[in-house]
Amino acid sequence: MTKRDNQAKTEDARRHDRNEVALRGVLTTAPEHRVFGSGASLARLLVTIRLSAPRSRTDVIPVTVWEPDAAVIEAERGTPVDVIGQVHRRFWTDAEGRHSRVEVVATEIELGKIEATA
């Protein structure tokens, strides 16, 4: 390792930035699957998460999965899902103006493995 590589590693170790998300919930709807002209594929999921503490609430979180497995594409509404990923904010402009959206881009996804808790 060069002195420069070691210095960069030390600077990274001092940073506290971190972007990791873990979600557990159920699919709100069936995934939306798109294939682009380049051949790239993505699935957009909506994951419903119900929490009871510290207060009762329900959140619906948008999740993007690049190059999804067939199981993800074919999943149905209500399917339990575990997602590991990163939060991203997307910007775009259309005829209605400038928009932004916060979503989770999944790096790992597991369907149907959530066990009920007592």
Biopython code that builds the backbone (N, CA, C, O; Angstrom):
import numpy as np
from Bio.PDB.StructureBuilder import StructureBuilder

atoms = [
    (1, "MET", "N", (0.853, -1.178, 0.000)),
    (1, "MET", "CA", (0.000, 0.000, 0.000)),
    (1, "MET", "C", (0.895, 1.236, 0.000)),
    (1, "MET", "O", (1.845, 1.324, 0.777)),
    (2, "THR", "N", (0.588, 2.175, -0.865)),
    (2, "THR", "CA", (1.378, 3.396, -0.947)),
    (2, "THR", "C", (0.997, 4.343, 0.179)),
    (2, "THR", "O", (-0.035, 4.175, 0.828)),
    (3, "LYS", "N", (1.844, 5.341, 0.400)),
    (3, "LYS", "CA", (1.576, 6.343, 1.429)),
    (3, "LYS", "C", (0.265, 7.077, 1.126)),
    (3, "LYS", "O", (-0.513, 7.381, 2.031)),
    (4, "ARG", "N", (0.035, 7.356, -0.165)),
    (4, "ARG", "CA", (-1.191, 8.065, -0.571)),
    (4, "ARG", "C", (-2.435, 7.204, -0.291)),
    (4, "ARG", "O", (-3.442, 7.710, 0.203)),
    (5, "ASP", "N", (-2.359, 5.901, -0.608)),
    (5, "ASP", "CA", (-3.472, 4.994, -0.327)),
    (5, "ASP", "C", (-3.764, 4.932, 1.168)),
    (5, "ASP", "O", (-4.922, 4.937, 1.585)),
    (6, "ASN", "N", (-2.702, 4.873, 1.970)),
    (6, "ASN", "CA", (-2.846, 4.814, 3.417)),
    (6, "ASN", "C", (-3.479, 6.091, 3.951)),
    (6, "ASN", "O", (-4.318, 6.042, 4.850)),
    (7, "GLN", "N", (-3.075, 7.247, 3.393)),
    (7, "GLN", "CA", (-3.633, 8.527, 3.824)),
    (7, "GLN", "C", (-5.124, 8.598, 3.473)),
    (7, "GLN", "O", (-5.928, 9.048, 4.289)),
    (8, "ALA", "N", (-5.497, 8.159, 2.273)),
    (8, "ALA", "CA", (-6.909, 8.167, 1.865)),
    (8, "ALA", "C", (-7.727, 7.263, 2.772)),
    (8, "ALA", "O", (-8.854, 7.606, 3.131)),
    (9, "LYS", "N", (-7.181, 6.122, 3.145)),
    (9, "LYS", "CA", (-7.881, 5.191, 4.034)),
    (9, "LYS", "C", (-8.091, 5.815, 5.413)),
    (9, "LYS", "O", (-9.153, 5.654, 6.015)),
    (10, "THR", "N", (-7.081, 6.527, 5.910)),
    (10, "THR", "CA", (-7.186, 7.194, 7.204)),
    (10, "THR", "C", (-8.252, 8.282, 7.160)),
    (10, "THR", "O", (-9.033, 8.422, 8.101)),
    (11, "GLU", "N", (-8.292, 9.056, 6.072)),
    (11, "GLU", "CA", (-9.309, 10.094, 5.940)),
    (11, "GLU", "C", (-10.708, 9.488, 5.879)),
    (11, "GLU", "O", (-11.639, 10.035, 6.470)),
    (12, "ASP", "N", (-10.872, 8.369, 5.177)),
    (12, "ASP", "CA", (-12.173, 7.698, 5.120)),
    (12, "ASP", "C", (-12.591, 7.201, 6.507)),
    (12, "ASP", "O", (-13.769, 7.261, 6.860)),
    (13, "ALA", "N", (-11.637, 6.717, 7.282)),
    (13, "ALA", "CA", (-11.946, 6.196, 8.618)),
    (13, "ALA", "C", (-12.438, 7.302, 9.545)),
    (13, "ALA", "O", (-13.208, 7.026, 10.466)),
    (14, "ARG", "N", (-12.015, 8.547, 9.327)),
    (14, "ARG", "CA", (-12.444, 9.666, 10.162)),
    (14, "ARG", "C", (-13.856, 10.131, 9.821)),
    (14, "ARG", "O", (-14.503, 10.780, 10.643)),
    (15, "ARG", "N", (-14.330, 9.820, 8.656)),
    (15, "ARG", "CA", (-15.663, 10.271, 8.240)),
    (15, "ARG", "C", (-16.724, 9.441, 8.951)),
    (15, "ARG", "O", (-16.520, 8.269, 9.264)),
    (16, "HIS", "N", (-17.841, 10.072, 9.191)),
    (16, "HIS", "CA", (-18.939, 9.386, 9.857)),
    (16, "HIS", "C", (-20.103, 9.140, 8.916)),
    (16, "HIS", "O", (-21.152, 8.655, 9.340)),
    (17, "ASP", "N", (-19.930, 9.471, 7.631)),
    (17, "ASP", "CA", (-21.008, 9.290, 6.669)),
    (17, "ASP", "C", (-21.322, 7.810, 6.516)),
    (17, "ASP", "O", (-20.434, 6.959, 6.475)),
    (18, "ARG", "N", (-22.615, 7.535, 6.433)),
    (18, "ARG", "CA", (-23.040, 6.152, 6.254)),
    (18, "ARG", "C", (-24.413, 6.178, 5.614)),
    (18, "ARG", "O", (-25.263, 6.981, 5.999)),
    (19, "ASN", "N", (-24.637, 5.323, 4.657)),
    (19, "ASN", "CA", (-25.920, 5.267, 3.978)),
    (19, "ASN", "C", (-26.315, 3.806, 3.814)),
    (19, "ASN", "O", (-26.093, 3.205, 2.763)),
    (20, "GLU", "N", (-26.898, 3.248, 4.856)),
    (20, "GLU", "CA", (-27.381, 1.872, 4.854)),
    (20, "GLU", "C", (-28.791, 1.857, 5.418)),
    (20, "GLU", "O", (-29.083, 2.506, 6.422)),
    (21, "VAL", "N", (-29.654, 1.110, 4.759)),
    (21, "VAL", "CA", (-31.041, 1.018, 5.191)),
    (21, "VAL", "C", (-31.423, -0.453, 5.254)),
    (21, "VAL", "O", (-31.061, -1.236, 4.376)),
    (22, "ALA", "N", (-32.153, -0.822, 6.292)),
    (22, "ALA", "CA", (-32.723, -2.169, 6.398)),
    (22, "ALA", "C", (-34.216, -2.002, 6.628)),
    (22, "ALA", "O", (-34.637, -1.359, 7.590)),
    (23, "LEU", "N", (-35.012, -2.583, 5.743)),
    (23, "LEU", "CA", (-36.470, -2.504, 5.838)),
    (23, "LEU", "C", (-37.054, -3.901, 5.926)),
    (23, "LEU", "O", (-36.527, -4.841, 5.331)),
    (24, "ARG", "N", (-38.133, -4.034, 6.663)),
    (24, "ARG", "CA", (-38.895, -5.284, 6.702)),
    (24, "ARG", "C", (-40.360, -4.898, 6.656)),
    (24, "ARG", "O", (-40.834, -4.116, 7.481)),
    (25, "GLY", "N", (-41.076, -5.453, 5.683)),
    (25, "GLY", "CA", (-42.489, -5.143, 5.538)),
    (25, "GLY", "C", (-43.136, -6.068, 4.537)),
    (25, "GLY", "O", (-42.702, -7.206, 4.354)),
    (26, "VAL", "N", (-44.182, -5.576, 3.886)),
    (26, "VAL", "CA", (-44.876, -6.353, 2.862)),
    (26, "VAL", "C", (-45.047, -5.484, 1.623)),
    (26, "VAL", "O", (-45.078, -4.256, 1.711)),
    (27, "LEU", "N", (-45.159, -6.135, 0.467)),
    (27, "LEU", "CA", (-45.376, -5.395, -0.765)),
    (27, "LEU", "C", (-46.772, -4.803, -0.770)),
    (27, "LEU", "O", (-47.753, -5.512, -0.547)),
    (28, "THR", "N", (-46.863, -3.516, -1.023)),
    (28, "THR", "CA", (-48.128, -2.796, -1.081)),
    (28, "THR", "C", (-48.883, -3.154, -2.348)),
    (28, "THR", "O", (-50.108, -3.282, -2.341)),
    (29, "THR", "N", (-48.142, -3.315, -3.436)),
    (29, "THR", "CA", (-48.692, -3.683, -4.746)),
    (29, "THR", "C", (-47.714, -4.650, -5.404)),
    (29, "THR", "O", (-46.608, -4.863, -4.905)),
    (30, "ALA", "N", (-48.126, -5.228, -6.518)),
    (30, "ALA", "CA", (-47.196, -6.043, -7.308)),
    (30, "ALA", "C", (-46.112, -5.122, -7.862)),
    (30, "ALA", "O", (-46.394, -3.957, -8.145)),
    (31, "PRO", "N", (-44.882, -5.608, -8.025)),
    (31, "PRO", "CA", (-43.802, -4.780, -8.559)),
    (31, "PRO", "C", (-44.103, -4.285, -9.973)),
    (31, "PRO", "O", (-44.774, -4.956, -10.756)),
    (32, "GLU", "N", (-43.590, -3.100, -10.275)),
    (32, "GLU", "CA", (-43.631, -2.548, -11.630)),
    (32, "GLU", "C", (-42.278, -2.877, -12.258)),
    (32, "GLU", "O", (-41.238, -2.492, -11.724)),
    (33, "HIS", "N", (-42.284, -3.578, -13.373)),
    (33, "HIS", "CA", (-41.037, -3.995, -14.016)),
    (33, "HIS", "C", (-40.836, -3.224, -15.310)),
    (33, "HIS", "O", (-41.767, -3.076, -16.102)),
    (34, "ARG", "N", (-39.616, -2.729, -15.526)),
    (34, "ARG", "CA", (-39.287, -2.001, -16.756)),
    (34, "ARG", "C", (-37.982, -2.534, -17.329)),
    (34, "ARG", "O", (-37.048, -2.856, -16.594)),
    (35, "VAL", "N", (-37.935, -2.620, -18.654)),
    (35, "VAL", "CA", (-36.706, -2.967, -19.359)),
    (35, "VAL", "C", (-36.403, -1.813, -20.300)),
    (35, "VAL", "O", (-37.261, -1.398, -21.079)),
    (36, "PHE", "N", (-35.190, -1.298, -20.228)),
    (36, "PHE", "CA", (-34.785, -0.157, -21.031)),
    (36, "PHE", "C", (-34.170, -0.621, -22.347)),
    (36, "PHE", "O", (-33.808, -1.788, -22.498)),
    (37, "GLY", "N", (-34.056, 0.303, -23.295)),
    (37, "GLY", "CA", (-33.467, 0.002, -24.593)),
    (37, "GLY", "C", (-32.060, -0.566, -24.492)),
    (37, "GLY", "O", (-31.636, -1.340, -25.350)),
    (38, "SER", "N", (-31.339, -0.185, -23.449)),
    (38, "SER", "CA", (-29.974, -0.670, -23.233)),
    (38, "SER", "C", (-29.950, -2.124, -22.767)),
    (38, "SER", "O", (-28.899, -2.764, -22.744)),
    (39, "GLY", "N", (-31.138, -2.637, -22.393)),
    (39, "GLY", "CA", (-31.217, -3.995, -21.851)),
    (39, "GLY", "C", (-31.242, -4.020, -20.333)),
    (39, "GLY", "O", (-31.525, -5.062, -19.743)),
    (40, "ALA", "N", (-30.951, -2.889, -19.683)),
    (40, "ALA", "CA", (-31.008, -2.817, -18.220)),
    (40, "ALA", "C", (-32.455, -3.012, -17.762)),
    (40, "ALA", "O", (-33.399, -2.618, -18.447)),
    (41, "SER", "N", (-32.602, -3.618, -16.606)),
    (41, "SER", "CA", (-33.921, -3.941, -16.077)),
    (41, "SER", "C", (-34.036, -3.420, -14.649)),
    (41, "SER", "O", (-33.070, -3.455, -13.886)),
    (42, "LEU", "N", (-35.226, -2.937, -14.295)),
    (42, "LEU", "CA", (-35.453, -2.538, -12.909)),
    (42, "LEU", "C", (-36.872, -2.881, -12.493)),
    (42, "LEU", "O", (-37.786, -2.963, -13.314)),
    (43, "ALA", "N", (-37.022, -3.076, -11.206)),
    (43, "ALA", "CA", (-38.342, -3.280, -10.609)),
    (43, "ALA", "C", (-38.528, -2.197, -9.567)),
    (43, "ALA", "O", (-37.620, -1.893, -8.793)),
    (44, "ARG", "N", (-39.721, -1.619, -9.560)),
    (44, "ARG", "CA", (-40.071, -0.636, -8.532)),
    (44, "ARG", "C", (-41.071, -1.293, -7.604)),
    (44, "ARG", "O", (-42.089, -1.831, -8.040)),
    (45, "LEU", "N", (-40.766, -1.240, -6.320)),
    (45, "LEU", "CA", (-41.612, -1.839, -5.297)),
    (45, "LEU", "C", (-42.102, -0.746, -4.361)),
    (45, "LEU", "O", (-41.441, 0.279, -4.191)),
    (46, "LEU", "N", (-43.240, -0.963, -3.767)),
    (46, "LEU", "CA", (-43.702, -0.157, -2.640)),
    (46, "LEU", "C", (-43.798, -1.101, -1.458)),
    (46, "LEU", "O", (-44.516, -2.099, -1.511)),
    (47, "VAL", "N", (-43.073, -0.788, -0.388)),
    (47, "VAL", "CA", (-43.030, -1.644, 0.797)),
    (47, "VAL", "C", (-43.755, -0.946, 1.936)),
    (47, "VAL", "O", (-43.393, 0.163, 2.332)),
    (48, "THR", "N", (-44.784, -1.608, 2.460)),
    (48, "THR", "CA", (-45.536, -1.081, 3.596)),
    (48, "THR", "C", (-44.905, -1.586, 4.882)),
    (48, "THR", "O", (-44.656, -2.780, 5.052)),
    (49, "ILE", "N", (-44.652, -0.641, 5.784)),
    (49, "ILE", "CA", (-44.059, -0.953, 7.082)),
    (49, "ILE", "C", (-44.981, -0.402, 8.158)),
    (49, "ILE", "O", (-45.262, 0.795, 8.199)),
    (50, "ARG", "N", (-45.446, -1.285, 9.022)),
    (50, "ARG", "CA", (-46.331, -0.876, 10.120)),
    (50, "ARG", "C", (-45.550, -0.930, 11.428)),
    (50, "ARG", "O", (-44.974, -1.957, 11.785)),
    (51, "LEU", "N", (-45.543, 0.190, 12.128)),
    (51, "LEU", "CA", (-44.825, 0.289, 13.393)),
    (51, "LEU", "C", (-45.810, 0.593, 14.504)),
    (51, "LEU", "O", (-46.813, 1.275, 14.289)),
    (52, "SER", "N", (-45.520, 0.082, 15.699)),
    (52, "SER", "CA", (-46.396, 0.369, 16.836)),
    (52, "SER", "C", (-45.695, 1.187, 17.906)),
    (52, "SER", "O", (-46.360, 1.764, 18.767)),
    (53, "ALA", "N", (-44.367, 1.254, 17.876)),
    (53, "ALA", "CA", (-43.646, 2.012, 18.889)),
    (53, "ALA", "C", (-42.651, 2.938, 18.201)),
    (53, "ALA", "O", (-42.070, 2.513, 17.203)),
    (54, "PRO", "N", (-42.414, 4.128, 18.633)),
    (54, "PRO", "CA", (-42.971, 4.735, 19.840)),
    (54, "PRO", "C", (-44.419, 5.186, 19.662)),
    (54, "PRO", "O", (-45.104, 5.476, 20.643)),
    (55, "ARG", "N", (-44.890, 5.246, 18.411)),
    (55, "ARG", "CA", (-46.304, 5.529, 18.185)),
    (55, "ARG", "C", (-46.743, 4.739, 16.957)),
    (55, "ARG", "O", (-45.927, 4.379, 16.108)),
    (56, "SER", "N", (-48.018, 4.480, 16.879)),
    (56, "SER", "CA", (-48.545, 3.704, 15.770)),
    (56, "SER", "C", (-48.486, 4.504, 14.471)),
    (56, "SER", "O", (-48.925, 5.652, 14.419)),
    (57, "ARG", "N", (-47.939, 3.884, 13.421)),
    (57, "ARG", "CA", (-47.865, 4.546, 12.127)),
    (57, "ARG", "C", (-47.646, 3.513, 11.034)),
    (57, "ARG", "O", (-47.182, 2.402, 11.293)),
    (58, "THR", "N", (-47.983, 3.891, 9.818)),
    (58, "THR", "CA", (-47.740, 3.063, 8.640)),
    (58, "THR", "C", (-47.005, 3.914, 7.615)),
    (58, "THR", "O", (-47.436, 5.021, 7.292)),
    (59, "ASP", "N", (-45.904, 3.397, 7.109)),
    (59, "ASP", "CA", (-45.142, 4.079, 6.068)),
    (59, "ASP", "C", (-45.125, 3.206, 4.824)),
    (59, "ASP", "O", (-45.069, 1.980, 4.919)),
    (60, "VAL", "N", (-45.174, 3.836, 3.667)),
    (60, "VAL", "CA", (-45.009, 3.141, 2.396)),
    (60, "VAL", "C", (-43.739, 3.698, 1.763)),
    (60, "VAL", "O", (-43.662, 4.884, 1.445)),
    (61, "ILE", "N", (-42.744, 2.830, 1.584)),
    (61, "ILE", "CA", (-41.423, 3.236, 1.130)),
    (61, "ILE", "C", (-41.191, 2.733, -0.295)),
    (61, "ILE", "O", (-41.329, 1.537, -0.551)),
    (62, "PRO", "N", (-40.838, 3.631, -1.232)),
    (62, "PRO", "CA", (-40.497, 3.184, -2.581)),
    (62, "PRO", "C", (-39.100, 2.548, -2.608)),
    (62, "PRO", "O", (-38.151, 3.079, -2.029)),
    (63, "VAL", "N", (-38.996, 1.410, -3.287)),
    (63, "VAL", "CA", (-37.737, 0.675, -3.394)),
    (63, "VAL", "C", (-37.485, 0.365, -4.868)),
    (63, "VAL", "O", (-38.386, -0.089, -5.573)),
    (64, "THR", "N", (-36.264, 0.611, -5.332)),
    (64, "THR", "CA", (-35.859, 0.269, -6.687)),
    (64, "THR", "C", (-34.875, -0.883, -6.629)),
    (64, "THR", "O", (-33.939, -0.871, -5.829)),
    (65, "VAL", "N", (-35.087, -1.877, -7.478)),
    (65, "VAL", "CA", (-34.189, -3.032, -7.572)),
    (65, "VAL", "C", (-33.685, -3.108, -9.012)),
    (65, "VAL", "O", (-34.469, -3.350, -9.930)),
    (66, "TRP", "N", (-32.384, -2.903, -9.214)),
    (66, "TRP", "CA", (-31.804, -3.025, -10.548)),
    (66, "TRP", "C", (-31.480, -4.477, -10.829)),
    (66, "TRP", "O", (-30.985, -5.182, -9.949)),
    (67, "GLU", "N", (-31.749, -4.935, -12.035)),
    (67, "GLU", "CA", (-31.521, -6.315, -12.479)),
    (67, "GLU", "C", (-32.170, -7.308, -11.503)),
    (67, "GLU", "O", (-31.487, -8.170, -10.949)),
    (68, "PRO", "N", (-33.486, -7.185, -11.295)),
    (68, "PRO", "CA", (-34.170, -8.046, -10.328)),
    (68, "PRO", "C", (-34.278, -9.492, -10.806)),
    (68, "PRO", "O", (-34.340, -9.769, -12.004)),
    (69, "ASP", "N", (-34.300, -10.408, -9.831)),
    (69, "ASP", "CA", (-34.562, -11.821, -10.117)),
    (69, "ASP", "C", (-36.011, -11.980, -10.547)),
    (69, "ASP", "O", (-36.843, -11.110, -10.290)),
    (70, "ALA", "N", (-36.309, -13.089, -11.200)),
    (70, "ALA", "CA", (-37.677, -13.378, -11.637)),
    (70, "ALA", "C", (-38.632, -13.401, -10.445)),
    (70, "ALA", "O", (-39.780, -12.972, -10.561)),
    (71, "ALA", "N", (-38.166, -13.898, -9.303)),
    (71, "ALA", "CA", (-39.028, -13.975, -8.112)),
    (71, "ALA", "C", (-39.498, -12.592, -7.683)),
    (71, "ALA", "O", (-40.639, -12.435, -7.249)),
    (72, "VAL", "N", (-38.633, -11.591, -7.799)),
    (72, "VAL", "CA", (-39.015, -10.227, -7.431)),
    (72, "VAL", "C", (-40.054, -9.694, -8.416)),
    (72, "VAL", "O", (-41.052, -9.099, -8.011)),
    (73, "ILE", "N", (-39.821, -9.906, -9.685)),
    (73, "ILE", "CA", (-40.735, -9.422, -10.726)),
    (73, "ILE", "C", (-42.117, -10.047, -10.580)),
    (73, "ILE", "O", (-43.130, -9.386, -10.806)),
    (74, "GLU", "N", (-42.154, -11.323, -10.203)),
    (74, "GLU", "CA", (-43.415, -12.068, -10.123)),
    (74, "GLU", "C", (-44.086, -11.992, -8.748)),
    (74, "GLU", "O", (-45.161, -12.561, -8.564)),
    (75, "ALA", "N", (-43.484, -11.311, -7.794)),
    (75, "ALA", "CA", (-44.040, -11.220, -6.443)),
    (75, "ALA", "C", (-45.415, -10.558, -6.475)),
    (75, "ALA", "O", (-45.715, -9.762, -7.365)),
    (76, "GLU", "N", (-46.231, -10.895, -5.504)),
    (76, "GLU", "CA", (-47.591, -10.369, -5.440)),
    (76, "GLU", "C", (-47.761, -9.458, -4.240)),
    (76, "GLU", "O", (-46.975, -9.482, -3.293)),
    (77, "ARG", "N", (-48.800, -8.664, -4.308)),
    (77, "ARG", "CA", (-49.182, -7.790, -3.195)),
    (77, "ARG", "C", (-49.283, -8.628, -1.917)),
    (77, "ARG", "O", (-49.826, -9.732, -1.931)),
    (78, "GLY", "N", (-48.757, -8.093, -0.818)),
    (78, "GLY", "CA", (-48.823, -8.788, 0.467)),
    (78, "GLY", "C", (-47.646, -9.705, 0.745)),
    (78, "GLY", "O", (-47.547, -10.264, 1.838)),
    (79, "THR", "N", (-46.748, -9.871, -0.227)),
    (79, "THR", "CA", (-45.574, -10.723, -0.029)),
    (79, "THR", "C", (-44.640, -10.078, 0.992)),
    (79, "THR", "O", (-44.282, -8.909, 0.846)),
    (80, "PRO", "N", (-44.240, -10.827, 2.028)),
    (80, "PRO", "CA", (-43.260, -10.287, 2.976)),
    (80, "PRO", "C", (-41.926, -10.039, 2.278)),
    (80, "PRO", "O", (-41.538, -10.791, 1.384)),
    (81, "VAL", "N", (-41.227, -8.982, 2.691)),
    (81, "VAL", "CA", (-39.965, -8.634, 2.046)),
    (81, "VAL", "C", (-38.989, -8.020, 3.051)),
    (81, "VAL", "O", (-39.369, -7.220, 3.906)),
    (82, "ASP", "N", (-37.729, -8.415, 2.923)),
    (82, "ASP", "CA", (-36.612, -7.793, 3.635)),
    (82, "ASP", "C", (-35.764, -7.092, 2.593)),
    (82, "ASP", "O", (-35.441, -7.678, 1.559)),
    (83, "VAL", "N", (-35.397, -5.841, 2.851)),
    (83, "VAL", "CA", (-34.614, -5.052, 1.898)),
    (83, "VAL", "C", (-33.408, -4.460, 2.616)),
    (83, "VAL", "O", (-33.534, -3.905, 3.708)),
    (84, "ILE", "N", (-32.244, -4.581, 1.997)),
    (84, "ILE", "CA", (-31.038, -3.878, 2.425)),
    (84, "ILE", "C", (-30.662, -2.982, 1.259)),
    (84, "ILE", "O", (-30.663, -3.428, 0.112)),
    (85, "GLY", "N", (-30.340, -1.724, 1.534)),
    (85, "GLY", "CA", (-29.991, -0.822, 0.445)),
    (85, "GLY", "C", (-29.510, 0.517, 0.938)),
    (85, "GLY", "O", (-29.063, 0.664, 2.075)),
    (86, "GLN", "N", (-29.612, 1.502, 0.044)),
    (86, "GLN", "CA", (-29.169, 2.862, 0.335)),
    (86, "GLN", "C", (-30.257, 3.847, -0.064)),
    (86, "GLN", "O", (-31.000, 3.615, -1.018)),
    (87, "VAL", "N", (-30.343, 4.945, 0.672)),
    (87, "VAL", "CA", (-31.292, 6.001, 0.350)),
    (87, "VAL", "C", (-30.696, 6.863, -0.761)),
    (87, "VAL", "O", (-29.544, 7.291, -0.689)),
    (88, "HIS", "N", (-31.507, 7.107, -1.788)),
    (88, "HIS", "CA", (-31.104, 7.986, -2.891)),
    (88, "HIS", "C", (-32.200, 9.013, -3.106)),
    (88, "HIS", "O", (-33.376, 8.740, -2.865)),
    (89, "ARG", "N", (-31.813, 10.184, -3.556)),
    (89, "ARG", "CA", (-32.786, 11.207, -3.935)),
    (89, "ARG", "C", (-32.619, 11.477, -5.421)),
    (89, "ARG", "O", (-31.534, 11.834, -5.879)),
    (90, "ARG", "N", (-33.694, 11.304, -6.166)),
    (90, "ARG", "CA", (-33.692, 11.495, -7.624)),
    (90, "ARG", "C", (-34.339, 12.833, -7.965)),
    (90, "ARG", "O", (-35.289, 13.257, -7.308)),
    (91, "PHE", "N", (-33.826, 13.483, -8.981)),
    (91, "PHE", "CA", (-34.388, 14.743, -9.472)),
    (91, "PHE", "C", (-34.725, 14.585, -10.938)),
    (91, "PHE", "O", (-34.009, 13.906, -11.674)),
    (92, "TRP", "N", (-35.822, 15.215, -11.373)),
    (92, "TRP", "CA", (-36.160, 15.251, -12.793)),
    (92, "TRP", "C", (-37.046, 16.451, -13.059)),
    (92, "TRP", "O", (-37.665, 17.011, -12.155)),
    (93, "THR", "N", (-37.087, 16.829, -14.334)),
    (93, "THR", "CA", (-37.909, 17.943, -14.774)),
    (93, "THR", "C", (-38.809, 17.448, -15.895)),
    (93, "THR", "O", (-38.363, 16.734, -16.794)),
    (94, "ASP", "N", (-40.073, 17.830, -15.833)),
    (94, "ASP", "CA", (-41.012, 17.505, -16.905)),
    (94, "ASP", "C", (-41.876, 18.735, -17.179)),
    (94, "ASP", "O", (-41.569, 19.828, -16.704)),
    (95, "ALA", "N", (-42.936, 18.561, -17.932)),
    (95, "ALA", "CA", (-43.807, 19.679, -18.297)),
    (95, "ALA", "C", (-44.413, 20.367, -17.078)),
    (95, "ALA", "O", (-44.772, 21.543, -17.144)),
    (96, "GLU", "N", (-44.527, 19.649, -15.976)),
    (96, "GLU", "CA", (-45.116, 20.202, -14.760)),
    (96, "GLU", "C", (-44.094, 20.861, -13.845)),
    (96, "GLU", "O", (-44.461, 21.429, -12.816)),
    (97, "GLY", "N", (-42.816, 20.792, -14.207)),
    (97, "GLY", "CA", (-41.790, 21.437, -13.395)),
    (97, "GLY", "C", (-40.748, 20.472, -12.877)),
    (97, "GLY", "O", (-40.611, 19.351, -13.369)),
    (98, "ARG", "N", (-40.012, 20.929, -11.869)),
    (98, "ARG", "CA", (-38.935, 20.139, -11.263)),
    (98, "ARG", "C", (-39.508, 19.316, -10.114)),
    (98, "ARG", "O", (-40.346, 19.796, -9.349)),
    (99, "HIS", "N", (-39.047, 18.074, -10.002)),
    (99, "HIS", "CA", (-39.536, 17.147, -8.977)),
    (99, "HIS", "C", (-38.361, 16.436, -8.327)),
    (99, "HIS", "O", (-37.257, 16.407, -8.871)),
    (100, "SER", "N", (-38.608, 15.867, -7.164)),
    (100, "SER", "CA", (-37.618, 14.994, -6.537)),
    (100, "SER", "C", (-38.355, 13.874, -5.823)),
    (100, "SER", "O", (-39.536, 13.989, -5.494)),
    (101, "ARG", "N", (-37.634, 12.799, -5.595)),
    (101, "ARG", "CA", (-38.213, 11.623, -4.944)),
    (101, "ARG", "C", (-37.111, 10.955, -4.139)),
    (101, "ARG", "O", (-35.984, 10.806, -4.611)),
    (102, "VAL", "N", (-37.445, 10.558, -2.925)),
    (102, "VAL", "CA", (-36.521, 9.795, -2.104)),
    (102, "VAL", "C", (-36.947, 8.339, -2.194)),
    (102, "VAL", "O", (-38.128, 8.018, -2.058)),
    (103, "GLU", "N", (-35.976, 7.456, -2.424)),
    (103, "GLU", "CA", (-36.262, 6.028, -2.546)),
    (103, "GLU", "C", (-35.100, 5.238, -1.980)),
    (103, "GLU", "O", (-34.015, 5.774, -1.753)),
    (104, "VAL", "N", (-35.340, 3.975, -1.759)),
    (104, "VAL", "CA", (-34.275, 3.054, -1.357)),
    (104, "VAL", "C", (-33.871, 2.263, -2.593)),
    (104, "VAL", "O", (-34.720, 1.674, -3.261)),
    (105, "VAL", "N", (-32.580, 2.249, -2.897)),
    (105, "VAL", "CA", (-32.064, 1.411, -3.973)),
    (105, "VAL", "C", (-31.507, 0.160, -3.311)),
    (105, "VAL", "O", (-30.528, 0.211, -2.568)),
    (106, "ALA", "N", (-32.157, -0.967, -3.599)),
    (106, "ALA", "CA", (-31.824, -2.220, -2.923)),
    (106, "ALA", "C", (-30.509, -2.805, -3.418)),
    (106, "ALA", "O", (-30.230, -2.820, -4.617)),
    (107, "THR", "N", (-29.709, -3.284, -2.477)),
    (107, "THR", "CA", (-28.519, -4.060, -2.802)),
    (107, "THR", "C", (-28.760, -5.531, -2.500)),
    (107, "THR", "O", (-28.105, -6.405, -3.068)),
    (108, "GLU", "N", (-29.707, -5.801, -1.599)),
    (108, "GLU", "CA", (-30.117, -7.173, -1.272)),
    (108, "GLU", "C", (-31.622, -7.161, -1.046)),
    (108, "GLU", "O", (-32.169, -6.215, -0.479)),
    (109, "ILE", "N", (-32.284, -8.222, -1.496)),
    (109, "ILE", "CA", (-33.721, -8.335, -1.267)),
    (109, "ILE", "C", (-34.062, -9.793, -1.064)),
    (109, "ILE", "O", (-33.575, -10.661, -1.789)),
    (110, "GLU", "N", (-34.901, -10.064, -0.075)),
    (110, "GLU", "CA", (-35.330, -11.427, 0.214)),
    (110, "GLU", "C", (-36.843, -11.422, 0.382)),
    (110, "GLU", "O", (-37.390, -10.634, 1.154)),
    (111, "LEU", "N", (-37.500, -12.294, -0.335)),
    (111, "LEU", "CA", (-38.959, -12.365, -0.316)),
    (111, "LEU", "C", (-39.457, -13.542, 0.525)),
    (111, "LEU", "O", (-38.864, -14.620, 0.520)),
    (112, "GLY", "N", (-40.558, -13.313, 1.244)),
    (112, "GLY", "CA", (-41.289, -14.396, 1.893)),
    (112, "GLY", "C", (-40.624, -15.090, 3.041)),
    (112, "GLY", "O", (-41.041, -16.192, 3.395)),
    (113, "LYS", "N", (-39.598, -14.504, 3.656)),
    (113, "LYS", "CA", (-38.871, -15.185, 4.724)),
    (113, "LYS", "C", (-39.172, -14.638, 6.111)),
    (113, "LYS", "O", (-38.591, -15.093, 7.096)),
    (114, "ILE", "N", (-40.073, -13.667, 6.198)),
    (114, "ILE", "CA", (-40.352, -13.048, 7.482)),
    (114, "ILE", "C", (-41.225, -13.981, 8.329)),
    (114, "ILE", "O", (-42.266, -14.458, 7.877)),
    (115, "GLU", "N", (-40.786, -14.228, 9.550)),
    (115, "GLU", "CA", (-41.565, -15.066, 10.458)),
    (115, "GLU", "C", (-42.411, -14.174, 11.367)),
    (115, "GLU", "O", (-41.986, -13.090, 11.768)),
    (116, "ALA", "N", (-43.591, -14.642, 11.676)),
    (116, "ALA", "CA", (-44.467, -13.885, 12.576)),
    (116, "ALA", "C", (-43.853, -13.824, 13.962)),
    (116, "ALA", "O", (-43.212, -14.773, 14.415)),
    (117, "THR", "N", (-44.059, -12.687, 14.636)),
    (117, "THR", "CA", (-43.561, -12.546, 16.008)),
    (117, "THR", "C", (-44.736, -12.568, 16.955)),
    (117, "THR", "O", (-45.837, -12.141, 16.607)),
    (118, "ALA", "N", (-44.500, -13.064, 18.148)),
    (118, "ALA", "CA", (-45.585, -13.179, 19.136)),
    (118, "ALA", "C", (-45.741, -11.924, 19.928)),
    (118, "ALA", "O", (-46.606, -11.848, 20.800)),
]
sb = StructureBuilder()
sb.init_structure("model")
sb.init_model(0)
sb.init_chain("A")
sb.init_seg("    ")
for serial, (resi, resn, name, xyz) in enumerate(atoms, 1):
    if name == "N":
        sb.init_residue(resn, " ", resi, " ")
    sb.init_atom(name, np.array(xyz, "f"), 0.0, 1.0, " ", f" {name:<3s}", serial, name[0])
structure = sb.get_structure()
